[in-house]
């Protein structure tokens, strides 16, 4: 698998950073939509560590991007973009965080409970079993992670449009290793502290139905980053571009930020 895709024409001044960790290709629909107004890169992370993904992104942006670029990160990709912008502030023009995880541990405790409350009993039991399976390093967890992701996607979505058949190939090793590092980074407080090094404008776009509580992004970042704006989308889950009622508003906001 190539680790970068290009959409539209140069200059390539926008890069979309996928989540997961280990869900390469999930932002392809967004890349196609915004490529009409800006040349767009879609880097696909292949490293199983945060530092590896940062360095991989640095290499790809230097080789293919017209620096400085606007980074648009979704979910884990929002954190990776945040970390990258703190490490290499001169390379980033603007930072856009979509459906980010909360930046402080105190906001994270209810995420899974919220998700499970939106599933029926059979689905909850299945989610528990799959969660345990993912913690077993002796198993081939690709199928388990894929099924787990589909259950969470159901819980994360308000009114999703039908799938258009673009399946994302999940990567369990990357998910397990990177998320272990990332969760520790948040618990330690070091993730939020990185915000002090960010020099560009930061915009967070978040759905009001996203189980990741928006207060966990809005409150910490508004206190840490001088040039910060927060946009809450109504009737919108974790993935705005698949939401029937929020999709158009999401793209309107995103394109306004890129114009």
Residue pairs with C-beta under 8 A, 6 or more apart in sequence:
1 24
1 44
1 46
1 169
2 44
3 43
3 44
3 45
3 46
3 56
3 60
4 41
4 42
4 43
4 44
4 60
4 64
5 25
5 28
5 31
5 41
5 42
5 44
6 12
6 39
6 40
6 41
6 42
6 64
7 31
7 32
7 34
7 35
7 39
7 40
7 41
7 42
8 35
8 36
8 38
8 39
8 40
9 39
10 39
10 66
11 39
11 66
12 39
12 40
12 41
12 64
12 65
12 66
12 69
13 38
13 39
13 65
13 66
13 69
13 70
13 93
14 34
14 38
14 39
14 40
14 41
14 69
14 70
14 72
14 258
15 40
15 41
15 42
15 43
15 57
15 60
15 61
15 65
15 69
15 70
15 71
15 72
16 27
16 30
16 31
16 40
16 41
16 42
16 43
16 72
16 73
16 74
16 77
17 27
17 43
17 45
17 57
17 71
17 72
17 73
17 74
17 77
17 78
17 80
17 81
18 24
18 25
18 26
18 27
18 42
18 44
18 45
18 74
18 76
18 77
19 26
19 73
19 74
19 75
19 76
19 77
19 78
19 99
20 26
20 45
20 75
20 76
20 77
20 170
20 171
20 174
20 175
20 178
21 45
21 53
21 76
21 171
21 174
21 175
21 178
21 179
21 182
22 45
22 145
22 170
22 171
22 172
22 173
22 174
22 175
22 178
23 76
23 149
23 168
23 170
23 171
24 44
24 45
24 46
24 168
24 169
24 171
25 42
25 44
25 166
25 168
25 169
26 74
26 168
26 239
27 42
27 72
27 74
27 77
28 42
28 166
29 164
29 166
29 241
29 242
30 72
30 74
30 241
30 254
31 40
31 42
33 241
33 251
34 40
34 251
34 254
34 255
34 258
37 255
37 258
37 259
38 70
38 258
39 66
41 60
41 61
41 64
41 65
41 69
43 56
43 57
43 60
43 61
45 53
45 56
45 57
45 80
45 174
46 56
46 174
47 53
47 55
47 56
47 174
48 173
48 174
48 177
48 178
49 177
49 178
49 181
50 80
50 83
50 178
50 181
50 182
50 185
53 80
53 178
54 80
54 83
54 84
54 87
57 80
57 84
58 84
58 88
58 91
61 67
61 69
61 91
67 91
68 90
68 91
68 92
68 93
68 200
69 91
69 92
69 93
70 92
70 93
70 94
70 95
70 96
70 257
70 258
71 81
71 84
71 85
71 92
71 94
71 95
71 96
72 81
72 96
72 98
72 254
73 79
73 80
73 81
73 82
73 95
73 96
73 97
73 98
73 100
74 98
74 99
74 239
75 98
75 99
75 100
75 101
75 238
76 101
76 178
76 179
76 182
78 97
78 98
78 99
78 100
78 101
78 204
79 100
79 101
79 182
79 191
81 95
81 96
81 97
82 95
82 97
82 100
82 191
82 194
82 195
82 198
83 191
83 194
84 91
84 92
85 92
85 95
85 198
85 200
85 202
86 194
86 195
86 196
86 197
86 198
87 194
87 197
89 197
89 198
89 199
89 200
90 199
92 198
92 199
92 200
93 200
94 200
94 201
94 202
94 203
94 257
95 198
95 200
95 201
95 202
95 203
96 202
96 203
96 204
96 205
96 254
96 257
97 202
97 203
97 204
97 205
97 217
98 204
98 205
98 206
98 240
99 205
99 206
99 207
99 210
99 212
99 238
99 239
99 240
100 204
100 206
100 212
100 217
101 108
101 111
101 186
101 212
101 216
102 108
102 111
102 186
102 212
102 213
102 215
102 216
102 217
102 220
103 186
103 191
103 192
103 195
103 216
103 217
103 220
103 221
104 186
104 189
104 192
104 216
104 220
105 186
105 187
106 216
107 213
107 215
107 216
108 186
108 216
110 211
110 213
111 211
111 212
111 213
112 211
114 155
114 211
115 127
115 152
115 155
115 156
115 211
116 124
116 127
116 155
118 154
118 155
118 211
119 127
119 151
119 154
119 155
123 151
123 154
126 147
126 151
127 148
127 151
127 152
130 144
130 145
130 147
130 148
130 151
131 148
133 139
133 141
133 144
134 141
134 144
134 145
134 148
134 172
134 175
134 176
137 176
140 172
141 172
141 176
142 170
142 171
142 172
144 172
145 170
145 172
145 175
146 170
149 170
153 160
153 238
153 239
155 211
156 210
156 211
156 237
156 238
156 239
157 209
157 237
157 238
157 239
157 242
157 243
158 207
158 209
158 235
158 236
158 237
158 243
158 245
158 246
159 235
159 243
159 244
159 245
160 237
160 239
160 242
160 243
160 244
161 242
161 243
161 244
161 247
182 191
185 191
186 192
192 220
192 224
193 224
195 220
195 221
195 224
195 225
196 224
198 225
200 227
201 227
201 228
201 229
202 221
202 225
202 227
202 228
202 229
203 228
203 229
203 230
203 231
203 257
204 217
204 218
204 221
204 228
204 229
204 230
204 231
205 231
205 233
205 240
205 250
205 253
205 254
206 212
206 214
206 217
206 218
206 230
206 231
206 232
206 233
207 232
207 233
207 235
207 236
207 237
207 238
207 240
207 243
207 246
208 214
208 232
208 233
208 234
208 235
208 236
209 235
209 236
209 237
210 236
210 237
210 238
211 238
212 238
214 230
214 232
217 230
218 230
221 228
221 230
222 228
222 230
231 253
233 240
233 243
233 246
233 249
233 250
233 253
234 245
234 246
234 249
235 243
235 245
235 246
236 243
236 245
236 246
236 249
236 250
237 243
240 246
240 247
240 250
241 247
241 250
241 251
243 250
